[in-house]
Every structure is written in structure tokens, then in C-alpha cells.
């Protein structure tokens, strides 16, 4: 996943991915192991 805008350089970007986006995706697709920032 590539974050854009203010999130791209934000110190909290990894927390946003791990505790927000990753958790939401895993609810619908439990096969997902993790979401990584590629930026």
C-alpha cells in the first residue's frame, strides 16, 4: 500500500497501516497476513 498526501511522510503512518487499515482489511479477508507501506 502506498500512502499519499500528508500520510506519506507522517511519523504515525505505520500505526495507521497496522491498527487501522490492516485491521479493517483482515476483518473481510482473513488470509491477509499484513499490510506494508511501499513508499
N, C-alpha and C positions, 0 to 999 in steps of 0.2 A: 504494500500500500504506500502511496506517496501523498504525504500531507502537503497542502498548499496554503498560500496566504500567510497569516500570522503564525499558524501552527508549524510551518516548515522550519522555523528557527527557534521555536519555543523550547524552553528547558523542560517543560512538562509534556512534551509530545509523546514520549514513551509511556507515560502514565495514561495519557488519553487513549493510546492504542490498546494498552494492556487491560485497563479497568473499564473502559467504555466500549470501544469498537469491538475488541476481541470478545469480550463477554457477550455482547449482543449477537455477534455472528455465531458463536458457539451454541447459543440457545436454539438456533434454527438449523445449524449444520454442525452436529456434534463431532463429526470426523475431523474438523479443523483442529490442528494441534496448537498453532499460534499464528499471530499476525505480526509481521515485521515491517518496519519503516525502511523503504529503499532509497530515501533521499539522502 
